[in-house]
Amino acid sequence: MVPLARTVCRLSRRVWGDHQAVCLVGRSPALTHLLEKIAKVAPFSEPVLLLGESGTGKELLAKALYLLSPRRSGPFIPVNCPQFEDANLTVSELFGHKKGSFTGAIADRKGAFELATGGVIFLDEVADLHLSAQVMLLRTLASGEFQALGDSKVRRSDVRVVAATNRPLESLRLGDRFREDLYFRLRYFRLQVPPLRERGDDWLDLVAFTLHCLATKHGVEKVFSPQAMDVLSRHRWPGNVRELISVVTMGYAMAEGRTIEPEHFIELLGEDPAPRRRLEDELVRQLVEKGDFWHLVHDAFLNRDLNRTQVQHIIRWGLAHSGNSYKRLLQLFHLREADYQRFMDFLRHHQLKPQ
């Protein structure tokens, strides 16, 4: 995890807990560049438009922007724009209403813009916002003022708007579904959220992070077998981070032992289980189940029952499940801390460290 993401995660845990920081896990250039842009626009008050596929974590990134901004002491109010089809209910959700302003308005109600004073309002799936609400939102963004339905009082808005959509707004604004003038107001700062398939090996860190969260919650540590990791590495993740979390959680829940196999989650991917386990995959399973590394790997390699590529595969798998830390890898393979130097000398002397 990059330093900026660690800062956001530390702040996020205080407010929302570990799971809210999951989309920030990773070290890919795509994620790093996005976080750098978020940090640069965070001090401003102008609107931000987040564009990206479903499941990429746009709301969590909006929260990251909020936590890095001077408004983090104020509220963060999310609004799901497609939630209300009725125009009055949509406007009421955003700006509030007075009692009797429309059928069903049995009491005064504060809207999101009033509740979010001093903070941030997050408009999720803004492309589905009702046209009548778009008109009022445009006025608020332009003038900094709003009115509740049925109220003659004009209120000042002290809110930063962060909007998100998984649709191409450029095409929507050419039709009659989204106002072009509102589009240009919202895209003051426009940030593209990359899909998981464009984030390199971030999926490995996300798997490890999710397993850690599950182990912390349920008190049982589990790992994916090499065969299962091979299946995950070949998946394209059309559902992005949300899909990965679902798959990891399913595998964790279904596995009765400490090792998660493809059959524990494969139905969520719509794929056939991977081929029969290779020797090195079987050795990894035994190591995780408290097998003896010095006998299973060290002696087997010296006796030429294992080749260099197979040992590197085992070490690479262990590092992927240990945050790239050799000391944590020792714990995963149930080696003593006192064996660390012997272990590292073995890898260096025989050129077994993965490239």
Backbone hydrogen bonds in HBPLUS format (Angstrom, degrees):
<---DONOR---> <-ACCEPTOR-->    atom                        ^
c    i                          cat <-CA-CA->   ^        H-A-AA   ^      H-
h    n   atom  resd res      DA  || num        DHA   H-A  angle D-A-AA Bond
n    s   type  num  typ     dist DA aas  dist angle  dist       angle   num
A0005-ALA N   A0002-VAL O   2.99 MM   3  5.34 118.6  2.38 108.1 123.1     1
A0006-ARG N   A0002-VAL O   3.06 MM   4  6.43 149.3  2.16 151.4 160.9     2
A0007-THR N   A0003-PRO O   3.08 MM   4  6.44 152.8  2.16 149.7 156.3     3
A0008-VAL N   A0004-LEU O   3.10 MM   4  6.45 160.6  2.14 149.0 153.5     4
A0009-CYS N   A0005-ALA O   2.81 MM   4  6.02 163.4  1.83 153.3 158.3     5
A0010-ARG N   A0006-ARG O   2.92 MM   4  6.08 156.5  1.98 147.9 153.7     6
A0011-LEU N   A0007-THR O   3.13 MM   4  6.42 159.6  2.17 148.2 153.1     7
A0012-SER N   A0008-VAL O   2.72 MM   4  5.90 154.5  1.79 151.6 160.4     8
A0013-ARG N   A0009-CYS O   2.88 MM   4  6.01 158.3  1.93 151.3 154.8     9
A0015-VAL N   A0012-SER O   2.98 MM   3  5.29 134.1  2.20 104.4 117.0    10
A0016-TRP N   A0012-SER O   2.69 MM   4  5.68 168.2  1.70 172.9 176.3    11
A0021-ALA N   A0018-ASP O   3.00 MM   3  5.83 168.9  2.01 128.4 132.1    12
A0022-VAL N   A0019-HIS O   3.41 MM   3  5.54 171.2  2.42 110.3 111.7    13
A0024-LEU N   A0021-ALA O   3.01 MM   3  5.64 157.4  2.06 121.4 128.6    14
A0025-VAL N   A0022-VAL O   3.09 MM   3  5.53 167.3  2.11 116.9 120.7    15
A0032-THR N   A0028-SER O   2.95 MM   4  6.14 167.9  1.96 156.8 160.8    16
A0033-HIS N   A0029-PRO O   2.87 MM   4  5.93 166.5  1.89 152.1 154.8    17
A0034-LEU N   A0030-ALA O   3.24 MM   4  6.37 154.1  2.31 137.7 144.6    18
A0035-LEU N   A0031-LEU O   2.97 MM   4  6.22 164.3  1.99 157.1 160.6    19
A0036-GLU N   A0032-THR O   2.99 MM   4  6.22 150.4  2.08 146.0 154.6    20
A0037-LYS N   A0033-HIS O   3.05 MM   4  6.31 151.9  2.14 144.2 151.1    21
A0038-ILE N   A0034-LEU O   2.93 MM   4  6.24 158.9  1.97 151.4 157.5    22
A0039-ALA N   A0035-LEU O   2.96 MM   4  6.17 158.3  2.00 146.6 151.8    23
A0040-LYS N   A0036-GLU O   3.10 MM   4  6.32 144.4  2.23 138.7 148.0    24
A0040-LYS N   A0037-LYS O   3.08 MM   3  5.05 119.8  2.46  93.4 108.6    25
A0041-VAL N   A0037-LYS O   3.04 MM   4  6.36 150.4  2.13 153.7 160.6    26
A0042-ALA N   A0038-ILE O   2.94 MM   4  5.87 131.8  2.17 145.6 158.0    27
A0044-PHE N   A0041-VAL O   3.15 MM   3  5.74 156.1  2.21 119.7 126.6    28
A0189-PHE N   A0047-PRO O   3.25 MM 142  6.44 135.6  2.46 139.8 151.8    29
A0048-VAL N   A0161-VAL O   3.02 MM 113  6.56 147.4  2.13 147.3 157.5    30
A0163-ALA N   A0048-VAL O   2.82 MM 115  6.18 165.2  1.84 171.5 170.6    31
A0049-LEU N   A0189-PHE O   2.74 MM 140  6.13 162.6  1.77 165.4 170.1    32
A0191-LEU N   A0049-LEU O   2.85 MM 142  6.16 167.9  1.86 162.0 165.3    33
A0050-LEU N   A0163-ALA O   2.79 MM 113  6.15 167.9  1.80 154.4 157.5    34
A0165-THR N   A0050-LEU O   3.13 MM 115  6.65 147.4  2.24 165.0 174.6    35
A0051-LEU N   A0191-LEU O   2.92 MM 140  6.25 165.5  1.94 160.6 164.4    36
A0193-VAL N   A0051-LEU O   2.70 MM 142  5.89 174.0  1.71 167.3 168.9    37
A0052-GLY N   A0165-THR O   3.28 MM 113  6.65 156.9  2.34 152.3 156.9    38
A0242-ARG N   A0055-GLY O   3.17 MM 187  4.78 154.7  2.23 130.2 136.8    39
A0061-LEU N   A0057-GLY O   2.96 MM   4  6.21 147.3  2.07 149.3 158.9    40
A0062-ALA N   A0058-LYS O   2.90 MM   4  6.15 144.4  2.03 141.8 151.9    41
A0063-LYS N   A0059-GLU O   2.95 MM   4  6.27 144.9  2.07 142.1 151.7    42
A0064-ALA N   A0060-LEU O   2.97 MM   4  6.27 140.2  2.13 134.0 145.1    43
A0065-LEU N   A0061-LEU O   2.98 MM   4  6.30 156.2  2.04 146.6 151.6    44
A0066-TYR N   A0062-ALA O   3.00 MM   4  6.24 155.9  2.05 142.3 149.2    45
A0067-LEU N   A0063-LYS O   2.87 MM   4  6.09 156.7  1.92 148.2 153.8    46
A0068-LEU N   A0064-ALA O   3.08 MM   4  6.30 138.0  2.26 143.5 154.0    47
A0069-SER N   A0066-TYR O   3.17 MM   3  5.18 156.4  2.23 102.5 109.7    48
A0072-ARG N   A0069-SER O   3.37 MM   3  5.83 159.4  2.41 119.4 118.3    49
A0074-GLY N   A0071-ARG O   2.86 MM   3  5.40 159.1  1.90 119.2 126.4    50
A0120-VAL N   A0075-PRO O   2.90 MM  45  6.35 156.2  1.96 159.9 165.8    51
A0077-ILE N   A0120-VAL O   2.89 MM  43  6.33 164.2  1.92 161.5 165.1    52
A0122-PHE N   A0077-ILE O   2.83 MM  45  6.07 160.9  1.87 139.5 145.4    53
A0079-VAL N   A0122-PHE O   2.73 MM  43  5.96 152.6  1.81 178.9 170.2    54
A0124-ASP N   A0079-VAL O   2.88 MM  45  6.03 154.6  1.95 160.9 169.0    55
A0083-GLN N   A0080-ASN O   3.02 MM   3  5.57 160.1  2.06 121.7 127.7    56
A0081-CYS N   A0124-ASP O   3.09 MM  43  5.90 155.7  2.15 152.0 157.6    57
A0090-THR N   A0086-ASP O   3.06 MM   4  6.27 154.3  2.13 148.8 156.1    58
A0091-VAL N   A0087-ALA O   2.98 MM   4  6.22 169.5  1.99 158.6 160.5    59
A0092-SER N   A0088-ASN O   2.84 MM   4  5.93 155.3  1.90 145.2 153.1    60
A0093-GLU N   A0089-LEU O   2.90 MM   4  6.05 151.8  1.98 141.7 148.7    61
A0094-LEU N   A0090-THR O   3.22 MM   4  6.54 149.8  2.32 145.0 152.3    62
A0095-PHE N   A0091-VAL O   2.75 MM   4  5.84 172.3  1.76 160.9 163.6    63
A0096-GLY N   A0092-SER O   2.74 MM   4  4.19 143.0  1.87 117.5 124.5    64
A0112-ALA N   A0093-GLU O   2.90 MM  19  6.18 158.3  1.95 138.6 144.2    65
A0113-PHE N   A0094-LEU O   2.89 MM  19  5.88 175.2  1.89 161.6 161.3    66
A0149-LEU N   A0096-GLY O   2.97 MM  53  6.28 161.3  2.01 138.2 132.1    67
A0097-HIS N   A0109-ARG O   2.94 MM  12  5.34 149.4  2.04 139.1 147.5    68
A0109-ARG N   A0097-HIS O   2.94 MM  12  5.34 162.7  1.97 157.2 155.5    69
A0098-LYS N   A0149-LEU O   2.83 MM  51  6.09 144.3  1.96 161.6 168.5    70
A0101-SER N   A0098-LYS O   3.07 MM   3  5.61 151.3  2.15 145.6 142.1    71
A0100-GLY N   A0105-ALA O   2.72 MM   5  5.13 164.7  1.74 146.5 152.1    72
A0105-ALA N   A0102-PHE O   2.92 MM   3  5.51 160.7  1.96 144.9 144.7    73
A0106-ILE N   A0104-GLY O   3.01 MM   2  5.59 124.3  2.33 108.5  92.5    74
A0114-GLU N   A0111-GLY O   3.16 MM   3  5.53 131.6  2.41 105.5 117.4    75
A0115-LEU N   A0111-GLY O   3.00 MM   4  6.25 164.6  2.02 155.2 160.3    76
A0116-ALA N   A0112-ALA O   2.84 MM   4  5.83 143.1  1.98 146.2 154.6    77
A0117-THR N   A0114-GLU O   3.32 MM   3  5.44 164.6  2.34 110.6 111.4    78
A0119-GLY N   A0116-ALA O   2.74 MM   3  5.21 151.8  1.81 149.6 149.7    79
A0118-GLY N   A0158-ASP O   2.71 MM  40  5.47 162.4  1.74 156.3 162.6    80
A0160-ARG N   A0119-GLY O   3.12 MM  41  6.50 163.3  2.15 148.8 153.9    81
A0121-ILE N   A0160-ARG O   2.95 MM  39  6.26 162.5  1.98 160.1 164.7    82
A0162-VAL N   A0121-ILE O   2.97 MM  41  6.23 168.6  1.99 165.2 165.9    83
A0123-LEU N   A0162-VAL O   2.84 MM  39  6.23 152.8  1.91 146.8 155.8    84
A0164-ALA N   A0123-LEU O   2.95 MM  41  6.27 148.7  2.05 164.4 156.0    85
A0125-GLU N   A0164-ALA O   2.87 MM  39  5.46 111.1  2.35 119.4 138.4    86
A0128-ASP N   A0125-GLU O   3.04 MM   3  5.92 167.0  2.06 124.6 128.4    87
A0126-VAL N   A0164-ALA O   2.95 MM  38  5.99 153.5  2.02 158.1 162.4    88
A0129-LEU N   A0126-VAL O   3.06 MM   3  5.22 163.3  2.09 114.6 115.5    89
A0133-ALA N   A0130-HIS O   2.98 MM   3  5.31 122.2  2.33 105.3 119.9    90
A0134-GLN N   A0130-HIS O   2.94 MM   4  6.30 142.4  2.09 147.4 159.3    91
A0135-VAL N   A0131-LEU O   3.16 MM   4  6.52 146.7  2.28 146.9 153.5    92
A0136-MET N   A0132-SER O   3.44 MM   4  6.79 159.4  2.48 141.6 145.4    93
A0137-LEU N   A0133-ALA O   2.84 MM   4  6.02 155.3  1.90 150.1 157.8    94
A0138-LEU N   A0134-GLN O   2.89 MM   4  6.02 156.0  1.95 145.0 151.2    95
A0139-ARG N   A0135-VAL O   3.14 MM   4  6.43 155.9  2.20 143.6 149.7    96
A0140-THR N   A0136-MET O   3.02 MM   4  6.27 156.9  2.08 145.8 151.8    97
A0141-LEU N   A0137-LEU O   2.93 MM   4  6.18 161.3  1.97 153.5 158.2    98
A0142-ALA N   A0138-LEU O   2.94 MM   4  6.08 148.5  2.04 145.6 154.6    99
A0143-SER N   A0139-ARG O   2.82 MM   4  5.88 163.3  1.85 154.1 158.1   100
A0144-GLY N   A0140-THR O   2.69 MM   4  4.83 142.4  1.83 130.2 140.0   101
A0157-SER N   A0144-GLY O   2.72 MM  13  5.12 162.9  1.75 149.5 146.0   102
A0146-PHE N   A0155-ARG O   2.95 MM   9  5.43 149.3  2.04 146.6 155.4   103
A0155-ARG N   A0146-PHE O   2.88 MM   9  5.43 177.5  1.88 167.2 166.8   104
A0151-ASP N   A0148-ALA O   3.07 MM   3  5.32 155.0  2.14 135.6 131.9   105
A0171-SER N   A0168-PRO O   3.06 MM   3  5.77 135.2  2.26 116.8 125.8   106
A0172-LEU N   A0168-PRO O   3.33 MM   4  6.70 154.6  2.40 143.1 150.4   107
A0173-ARG N   A0169-LEU O   2.88 MM   4  6.03 159.8  1.93 159.1 161.3   108
A0174-LEU N   A0171-SER O   3.26 MM   3  5.42 146.6  2.38  99.5 109.0   109
A0175-GLY N   A0172-LEU O   3.02 MM   3  5.48 158.5  2.07 112.3 119.2   110
A0183-TYR N   A0179-ARG O   3.02 MM   4  6.30 154.0  2.09 146.3 153.9   111
A0184-PHE N   A0180-GLU O   3.16 MM   4  6.48 157.1  2.21 149.3 153.1   112
A0185-ARG N   A0181-ASP O   3.16 MM   4  6.37 142.7  2.30 135.8 145.9   113
A0185-ARG N   A0182-LEU O   3.10 MM   3  4.96 119.9  2.48  92.2 107.7   114
A0186-LEU N   A0182-LEU O   2.91 MM   4  6.15 157.5  1.96 156.4 161.5   115
A0187-ARG N   A0183-TYR O   3.08 MM   4  6.20 148.2  2.18 148.3 156.4   116
A0198-GLU N   A0195-PRO O   3.02 MM   3  5.61 159.2  2.06 117.1 123.7   117
A0199-ARG N   A0196-LEU O   3.01 MM   3  5.18 162.2  2.04 116.9 117.8   118
A0202-ASP N   A0199-ARG O   3.08 MM   3  5.69 160.6  2.12 135.6 141.2   119
A0204-LEU N   A0201-ASP O   2.99 MM   3  5.61 143.6  2.12 116.7 125.1   120
A0206-LEU N   A0202-ASP O   2.92 MM   4  6.20 155.6  1.98 154.5 162.5   121
A0207-VAL N   A0203-TRP O   2.90 MM   4  6.08 151.7  1.98 144.3 150.9   122
A0208-ALA N   A0204-LEU O   3.08 MM   4  6.36 166.8  2.10 150.1 153.1   123
A0209-PHE N   A0205-ASP O   2.86 MM   4  6.01 158.2  1.91 147.3 153.8   124
A0210-THR N   A0206-LEU O   2.93 MM   4  6.02 162.6  1.96 146.6 151.2   125
A0211-LEU N   A0207-VAL O   2.95 MM   4  6.14 162.9  1.98 152.8 157.7   126
A0212-HIS N   A0208-ALA O   2.98 MM   4  6.13 152.2  2.05 142.5 150.4   127
A0213-CYS N   A0209-PHE O   2.97 MM   4  6.29 156.8  2.03 149.0 154.7   128
A0214-LEU N   A0210-THR O   2.96 MM   4  6.21 158.5  2.00 150.3 156.1   129
A0215-ALA N   A0211-LEU O   2.84 MM   4  6.03 157.4  1.89 148.9 155.4   130
A0216-THR N   A0212-HIS O   2.90 MM   4  6.10 156.5  1.96 148.5 154.9   131
A0217-LYS N   A0213-CYS O   3.03 MM   4  6.21 152.1  2.11 142.2 149.6   132
A0218-HIS N   A0214-LEU O   2.85 MM   4  5.95 162.1  1.88 152.8 157.5   133
A0219-GLY N   A0215-ALA O   2.70 MM   4  5.08 134.7  1.90 137.1 143.9   134
A0223-VAL N   A0258-ARG O   2.80 MM  35  6.27 155.7  1.86 166.1 171.8   135
A0260-ILE N   A0223-VAL O   2.67 MM  37  5.90 161.3  1.71 153.8 158.5   136
A0225-SER N   A0260-ILE O   2.98 MM  35  5.86 167.6  1.99 154.7 151.5   137
A0228-ALA N   A0225-SER O   3.03 MM   3  5.08 114.2  2.48  97.6 113.2   138
A0229-MET N   A0225-SER O   2.86 MM   4  6.19 159.0  1.90 156.8 163.4   139
A0230-ASP N   A0226-PRO O   2.90 MM   4  6.11 145.5  2.02 144.0 153.0   140
A0231-VAL N   A0227-GLN O   3.18 MM   4  6.53 149.8  2.28 141.8 149.1   141
A0232-LEU N   A0228-ALA O   2.99 MM   4  6.35 161.7  2.03 153.0 157.5   142
A0233-SER N   A0229-MET O   2.87 MM   4  6.03 151.7  1.95 145.1 153.0   143
A0234-ARG N   A0231-VAL O   3.23 MM   3  5.43 137.8  2.42 100.1 111.1   144
A0235-HIS N   A0232-LEU O   3.20 MM   3  5.27 153.3  2.28 102.1 110.0   145
A0240-ASN N   A0237-TRP O   2.97 MM   3  4.99 160.7  2.01 106.3 111.7   146
A0243-GLU N   A0239-GLY O   3.34 MM   4  4.71 154.1  2.41 105.9 108.3   147
A0243-GLU N   A0240-ASN O   3.06 MM   3  5.42 120.4  2.43 106.1 119.8   148
A0244-LEU N   A0240-ASN O   3.09 MM   4  6.44 160.8  2.13 155.1 160.9   149
A0245-ILE N   A0241-VAL O   3.00 MM   4  6.24 165.5  2.02 157.6 160.1   150
A0246-SER N   A0242-ARG O   3.15 MM   4  6.35 156.3  2.21 142.3 148.7   151
A0247-VAL N   A0243-GLU O   2.90 MM   4  6.18 158.0  1.95 155.4 161.2   152
A0248-VAL N   A0244-LEU O   2.92 MM   4  6.13 170.6  1.93 159.6 161.5   153
A0249-THR N   A0245-ILE O   2.95 MM   4  6.02 160.5  1.99 146.8 152.8   154
A0250-MET N   A0246-SER O   2.92 MM   4  6.05 155.7  1.98 144.4 151.3   155
A0251-GLY N   A0247-VAL O   2.94 MM   4  6.17 167.2  1.95 153.5 156.6   156
A0252-TYR N   A0248-VAL O   2.92 MM   4  6.09 160.3  1.96 148.4 154.1   157
A0253-ALA N   A0249-THR O   2.96 MM   4  6.12 158.3  2.01 147.0 152.6   158
A0254-MET N   A0250-MET O   2.97 MM   4  6.13 157.1  2.03 154.4 160.3   159
A0255-ALA N   A0251-GLY O   3.07 MM   4  6.04 148.5  2.18 148.8 155.0   160
A0264-HIS N   A0261-GLU O   3.00 MM   3  5.60 159.1  2.05 119.2 126.0   161
A0265-PHE N   A0262-PRO O   3.06 MM   3  5.75 165.8  2.08 121.8 125.9   162
A0266-ILE N   A0262-PRO O   2.79 MM   4  5.39 142.0  1.94 166.1 177.6   163
A0268-LEU N   A0265-PHE O   2.97 MM   3  5.84 153.2  2.04 128.4 134.7   164
A0269-LEU N   A0266-ILE O   2.96 MM   3  5.28 142.2  2.11 107.3 118.4   165
A0270-GLY N   A0266-ILE O   3.18 MM   4  6.45 128.1  2.47 147.2 161.4   166
A0281-ASP N   A0278-ARG O   3.12 MM   3  5.15 120.2  2.50  95.7 110.8   167
A0282-GLU N   A0278-ARG O   2.97 MM   4  6.29 153.8  2.04 152.8 160.2   168
A0283-LEU N   A0279-LEU O   2.94 MM   4  6.27 151.2  2.02 150.5 159.2   169
A0284-VAL N   A0280-GLU O   3.03 MM   4  6.27 151.6  2.12 140.8 147.6   170
A0285-ARG N   A0281-ASP O   3.11 MM   4  6.42 159.8  2.15 145.9 150.9   171
A0286-GLN N   A0282-GLU O   3.04 MM   4  6.36 156.1  2.10 146.3 152.5   172
A0287-LEU N   A0283-LEU O   2.85 MM   4  6.13 154.7  1.92 151.0 158.1   173
A0288-VAL N   A0284-VAL O   2.95 MM   4  6.20 163.9  1.98 158.1 161.2   174
A0289-GLU N   A0285-ARG O   3.06 MM   4  6.26 141.2  2.21 139.0 149.9   175
A0291-GLY N   A0286-GLN O   2.63 MM   5  4.96 129.9  1.88 137.6 142.7   176
A0290-LYS N   A0287-LEU O   3.07 MM   3  5.16 138.6  2.25 115.2 113.0   177
A0296-LEU N   A0292-ASP O   2.81 MM   4  5.89 173.5  1.81 166.5 167.1   178
A0297-VAL N   A0293-PHE O   2.84 MM   4  5.35 161.7  1.88 142.4 148.2   179
A0298-HIS N   A0293-PHE O   3.15 MM   5  6.48 157.1  2.21 146.5 153.0   180
A0299-ASP N   A0294-TRP O   2.87 MM   5  6.04 152.1  1.95 143.7 151.6   181
A0301-PHE N   A0297-VAL O   2.83 MM   4  5.90 154.5  1.89 152.1 157.8   182
A0302-LEU N   A0298-HIS O   3.09 MM   4  6.39 165.0  2.11 152.0 155.9   183
A0303-ASN N   A0299-ASP O   2.88 MM   4  6.03 143.8  2.02 145.7 155.7   184
A0305-ASP N   A0300-ALA O   2.71 MM   5  4.95 150.2  1.80 163.1 160.0   185
A0306-LEU N   A0300-ALA O   3.24 MM   6  5.61 134.9  2.45 118.2 113.9   186
A0304-ARG N   A0301-PHE O   2.96 MM   3  4.89 157.1  2.01 104.1 110.2   187
A0311-VAL N   A0307-ASN O   3.15 MM   4  6.51 160.7  2.19 155.0 160.2   188
A0312-GLN N   A0308-ARG O   2.91 MM   4  6.12 163.2  1.94 154.5 159.6   189
A0313-HIS N   A0309-THR O   2.96 MM   4  6.15 145.7  2.08 140.0 149.4   190
A0314-ILE N   A0310-GLN O   3.13 MM   4  6.47 153.1  2.21 144.5 150.6   191
A0315-ILE N   A0311-VAL O   2.95 MM   4  6.30 163.0  1.98 156.1 160.4   192
A0316-ARG N   A0312-GLN O   2.78 MM   4  5.87 162.1  1.81 149.4 155.1   193
A0317-TRP N   A0313-HIS O   2.97 MM   4  6.13 156.6  2.03 145.4 151.4   194
A0318-GLY N   A0314-ILE O   3.02 MM   4  6.28 159.4  2.06 146.1 151.9   195
A0319-LEU N   A0315-ILE O   2.90 MM   4  6.19 158.4  1.94 155.5 160.6   196
A0320-ALA N   A0316-ARG O   3.03 MM   4  6.22 155.5  2.09 145.9 152.5   197
A0321-HIS N   A0317-TRP O   3.19 MM   4  6.49 134.7  2.41 142.0 153.4   198
A0321-HIS N   A0318-GLY O   3.18 MM   3  5.23 134.2  2.40  95.7 108.0   199
A0322-SER N   A0319-LEU O   3.01 MM   3  4.87 160.8  2.05 102.9 108.4   200
A0324-ASN N   A0319-LEU O   2.86 MM   5  4.39 165.2  1.88 146.9 141.8   201
A0325-SER N   A0322-SER O   3.16 MM   3  5.59 144.4  2.29 108.8 117.7   202
A0329-LEU N   A0325-SER O   2.94 MM   4  6.17 142.7  2.08 141.0 152.6   203
A0330-LEU N   A0326-TYR O   3.05 MM   4  6.34 146.6  2.16 143.0 149.8   204
A0332-LEU N   A0328-ARG O   2.99 MM   4  6.34 154.1  2.06 147.4 154.6   205
A0333-PHE N   A0329-LEU O   2.96 MM   4  6.26 151.9  2.04 152.4 159.2   206
A0335-LEU N   A0330-LEU O   2.76 MM   5  4.92 173.0  1.77 151.7 150.5   207
A0334-HIS N   A0331-GLN O   3.09 MM   3  4.86 159.6  2.13 100.9 105.1   208
A0339-ASP N   A0336-ARG O   2.95 MM   3  5.32 154.2  2.02 108.2 116.6   209
A0340-TYR N   A0337-GLU O   3.19 MM   3  5.57 166.3  2.21 115.4 117.5   210
A0343-PHE N   A0339-ASP O   2.84 MM   4  5.95 159.5  1.88 159.5 165.9   211
A0344-MET N   A0340-TYR O   2.93 MM   4  6.20 165.4  1.95 156.7 159.6   212
A0345-ASP N   A0341-GLN O   2.89 MM   4  6.03 156.9  1.95 148.3 155.0   213
A0346-PHE N   A0342-ARG O   3.02 MM   4  6.18 152.1  2.10 143.4 150.6   214
A0347-LEU N   A0343-PHE O   3.13 MM   4  6.50 156.9  2.19 148.3 153.7   215
A0348-ARG N   A0344-MET O   2.93 MM   4  6.14 166.3  1.94 153.0 156.8   216
A0349-HIS N   A0345-ASP O   2.85 MM   4  5.80 167.3  1.87 150.0 154.4   217
A0350-HIS N   A0346-PHE O   3.30 MM   4  6.25 154.3  2.37 140.2 145.9   218
A0352-LEU N   A0347-LEU O   2.74 MM   5  4.61 171.2  1.74 144.2 147.0   219
A0351-GLN N   A0348-ARG O   3.19 MM   3  4.97 162.4  2.22 100.1 105.0   220
